[in-house]
């Protein structure tokens, strides 16, 4: 995530990095669908048919440079951590972090949330959505990682009572995401929703972006939701069963900003241009004699 903002070191050659740290990269994730815990045990210690299995599988969706992935894996050596990112630069950095740790219970996958059902089959215990790009425009709402249809895909990847843990510095995205989880036909129950996640739920490792953003004054907003039992879903209506539902999902994050933009003590990362343009638009309308 946010890979365009990464500063590459001098003489950085992506292909060489990917090749050098290839042992921490899984290029064919579809091959392990349904059997990650056993097939990947133990990572880096022989053939994949080695006996044993990890107790759980956790997925860091949009793992970035891998700081959260590595720290979480170090704290839970009996858990397999799978980092997924669609930016090759992030994959190279995350693979390097795994190899240099060194740890044998983490791997990175070049991929995206669009294919999570193809990678996992009711086997993931936790999916982490750490500081995803907010995508404030209404036309991009379906690409947000907490969009309702994506929640349906996550549910198929998760085990019974598996969890989603979502964190963001964007209060508008947090409010919009709550709307997604609160849809009557959503396959998740909200366990907690916090406007101060680091203080109220301090146990999780910090991501690199969290450290940078909180240093600039960001507050961390979070949601933890648990998958409903499969038996409880058979009666649930399909997406867009009601006309108002689609309208509610495809909303601009501008709708969640305050009327007084000057009251914003912190502008969420990825929404700076949106807030600036909106402030200019409102100022122009106030100055116009025809407004």
C-alpha positions in Angstrom: 0.0 0.0 0.0 1.1 3.6 -0.7 4.1 2.1 -2.6 4.4 5.2 -4.7 5.7 7.0 -1.6 8.5 4.6 -1.0 12.0 6.0 -1.3 14.2 3.5 -3.1 17.8 3.2 -2.1 20.5 4.0 -4.7 21.3 1.1 -7.1 18.0 -0.6 -6.1 17.3 -3.3 -8.7 13.9 -4.8 -8.2 14.5 -8.1 -10.1 17.7 -8.8 -8.1 15.9 -8.2 -4.8 13.1 -10.5 -5.7 15.5 -13.2 -6.7 17.7 -12.8 -3.7 14.8 -13.1 -1.2 12.8 -15.6 -3.3 12.6 -18.1 -0.4 10.2 -15.8 1.4 8.0 -15.3 -1.7 5.1 -17.6 -2.7 4.4 -17.0 -6.4 1.6 -19.7 -6.8 -0.8 -19.1 -3.9 -3.6 -20.8 -5.6 -1.7 -24.1 -5.3 -2.0 -24.1 -1.5 -5.7 -23.2 -1.3 -7.2 -25.1 1.6 -3.9 -26.5 3.0 -1.7 -23.6 3.9 -1.2 -24.6 7.5 0.2 -28.0 6.7 1.8 -27.5 3.3 3.9 -24.5 4.4 5.2 -26.1 7.6 8.0 -25.6 8.3 9.0 -22.8 6.0 12.5 -22.8 4.8 13.3 -26.2 6.4 12.9 -28.8 3.8 10.2 -30.1 1.5 6.6 -28.9 1.9 5.5 -32.4 2.7 7.4 -32.2 6.1 5.2 -33.4 8.9 3.3 -31.0 11.2 1.3 -27.9 10.7 0.9 -24.4 11.9 -1.9 -23.9 14.5 -3.4 -21.0 12.6 -3.1 -18.9 9.4 -3.2 -15.1 9.6 -3.3 -12.9 6.5 -1.9 -9.3 6.3 -3.7 -7.9 3.3 -1.7 -5.1 1.9 1.4 -5.9 3.9 3.5 -3.0 2.6 7.2 -3.3 3.6 6.3 -6.1 6.1 7.1 -4.5 9.5 3.8 -5.6 11.0 4.0 -9.0 9.3 7.5 -9.7 10.7 6.8 -8.5 14.2 3.5 -10.4 14.5 5.2 -13.6 13.2 8.0 -13.2 15.8 5.4 -13.0 18.6 3.5 -16.1 17.4 6.0 -18.7 16.0 3.2 -21.4 15.8 1.1 -19.2 13.4 1.7 -18.9 9.7 1.6 -15.3 8.5 0.9 -14.6 4.9 1.5 -11.1 3.6 -0.2 -10.0 0.4 0.6 -7.0 -1.7 0.1 -6.0 -5.3 3.2 -3.8 -5.4 6.4 -5.7 -6.4 8.5 -3.1 -4.5 6.6 -3.9 -1.3 7.0 -7.7 -2.0 10.8 -7.2 -2.3 11.0 -5.2 1.0 8.7 -7.6 2.9 10.6 -10.6 1.7 13.9 -9.0 2.7 12.5 -8.3 6.2 11.4 -11.9 6.6 14.8 -13.3 5.5 16.8 -10.9 7.7 14.6 -11.4 10.8 15.1 -14.4 10.3 11.8 -16.2 10.8 10.3 -19.4 9.3 6.6 -18.7 9.8 6.0 -15.9 7.3 5.7 -15.7 3.6 4.7 -13.0 1.1 2.4 -13.3 -1.9 2.2 -11.0 -5.0 -1.5 -10.6 -5.3 -4.6 -8.6 -4.2 -7.8 -8.7 -2.3 -9.6 -9.4 -5.5 -8.3 -13.0 -5.4 -8.4 -13.9 -1.7 -11.2 -16.6 -2.3 -8.8 -18.2 -4.8 -6.0 -18.3 -2.3 -7.8 -19.5 0.8 -10.7 -21.7 1.6 -12.2 -21.3 5.1 -8.8 -21.7 6.7 -7.7 -18.2 7.8 -8.1 -17.2 11.5 -7.5 -13.5 11.1 -7.3 -11.0 8.3 -5.6 -7.7 9.0 -6.4 -4.6 7.0 -3.9 -2.1 8.2 -4.2 1.5 6.9 -5.6 0.7 3.4 -5.7 3.5 0.9 -9.0 5.4 1.5 -10.0 6.0 -2.1 -12.3 8.9 -1.3 -14.2 9.2 -4.6 -17.6 7.5 -4.8 -16.7 5.8 -8.1 -13.9 4.0 -6.3 -15.9 2.8 -3.3 -16.0 -0.8 -4.6 -12.2 -0.9 -4.5 -12.0 -0.1 -0.8 -10.9 -3.1 1.2 -13.9 -2.9 3.6 -16.5 -2.7 0.8 -19.4 -5.1 1.5 -18.8 -7.5 -1.4 -15.2 -7.8 -0.3 -16.4 -8.7 3.2 -18.3 -11.6 1.6 -15.1 -12.8 0.0 -13.2 -12.6 3.3 -15.9 -14.7 4.9 -15.2 -17.5 2.5 -11.5 -17.3 3.3 -12.0 -17.3 7.0 -12.6 -20.2 9.4 -15.6 -20.4 11.7 -15.4 -17.4 14.0 -12.4 -16.0 12.1 -11.8 -12.3 12.5 -11.2 -9.1 10.5 -9.1 -6.5 12.2 -9.2 -3.1 10.4 -7.2 0.0 11.3 -7.1 3.4 9.6 -6.1 7.0 10.3 -9.2 8.1 8.2 -12.2 8.8 10.3 -14.4 9.1 7.2 -13.3 5.7 6.0 -13.9 4.3 9.5 -17.5 5.6 9.5 -18.1 4.3 6.0 -16.7 0.9 6.9 -18.9 0.7 9.9 -21.8 1.2 7.5 -20.6 -1.8 5.6 -20.3 -4.1 8.6 -23.8 -2.9 9.9 -25.6 -3.9 6.7 -28.4 -6.3 7.8 -27.1 -9.1 5.5 -23.4 -8.7 6.4 -21.8 -12.0 7.4 -19.9 -10.5 10.3 -20.7 -9.4 13.9 -18.8 -6.3 15.2 -16.8 -7.3 18.3 -15.5 -3.8 18.9 -15.2 -0.4 17.1 -12.7 2.1 18.5 -11.7 5.7 17.9 -8.5 5.2 19.8 -7.4 1.7 19.0 -3.8 2.0 20.1 -4.9 3.0 23.6 -7.9 0.6 23.9 -6.4 -2.4 22.1 -2.6 -2.1 22.5 -1.6 -5.7 21.9 -1.0 -5.7 18.1 2.3 -4.7 16.6 2.5 -1.3 14.9 2.9 -1.0 11.2 5.5 1.3 9.7 2.7 3.6 8.5 1.1 3.7 11.9 4.4 5.0 13.5 4.8 7.7 10.8 1.2 8.8 10.8 0.8 8.9 14.6 3.9 11.0 14.8 2.1 13.5 12.6 -0.9 13.6 14.9 -3.0 10.8 13.5 -5.4 8.8 15.7 -5.9 5.1 14.9 -9.5 4.1 14.4 -10.2 0.4 14.3 -12.9 -2.3 13.9 -12.7 -5.9 14.8 -15.5 -8.2 13.4 -16.1 -11.9 13.7 -17.4 -14.2 11.0 -20.9 -15.4 11.6 -21.4 -19.2 11.5 -22.1 -20.6 8.1 -25.3 -22.1 9.3 -26.6 -18.6 10.1 -26.1 -17.4 6.5 -28.4 -19.6 4.5 -31.4 -17.3 4.9 -29.6 -14.1 4.3 -30.6 -12.1 1.2 -28.1 -11.5 -1.7 -26.2 -8.2 -2.1 -28.2 -5.3 -3.5 -31.5 -7.0 -2.5 -32.8 -3.5 -1.7 -32.4 -0.4 -3.9 -31.2 1.7 -0.9 -28.4 -0.7 -0.2 -26.4 0.0 -3.4 -26.8 3.8 -2.9 -25.5 3.5 0.7 -22.4 1.6 -0.4 -21.3 3.8 -3.3 -20.7 6.9 -1.3 -17.9 9.5 -1.4 -15.9 9.8 1.8 -16.6 13.6 1.4 -20.1 12.7 2.9 -18.3 11.9 6.1 -16.3 15.1 6.5 -17.4 17.8 8.8 -19.1 21.0 7.5 -16.3 23.0 9.0 -13.2 21.7 7.4 -11.1 24.0 9.5 -12.0 21.9 12.5 -9.9 19.0 11.1 -6.9 18.8 13.3 -5.5 16.1 11.1 -6.1 15.3 7.5 -6.1 11.5 6.8 -3.3 10.2 4.6 -4.6 9.8 1.0 -7.4 12.5 1.5 -5.2 15.6 1.4 -6.1 16.6 -2.1 -9.8 15.8 -1.5 -10.0 18.1 1.5 -8.1 20.9 -0.2 -10.3 20.7 -3.3 -13.5 20.7 -1.2 -12.3 23.6 0.9 -11.5 25.6 -2.3 -14.9 24.7 -3.8 -16.8 25.8 -0.7 -14.8 29.0 -0.5 -15.5 29.8 -4.1 -19.3 29.2 -3.6 -19.3 31.5 -0.6 -17.6 34.3 -2.6 -19.9 33.9 -5.6 -22.8 36.4 -5.7 -25.0 33.7 -7.2 -24.3 31.1 -4.6 
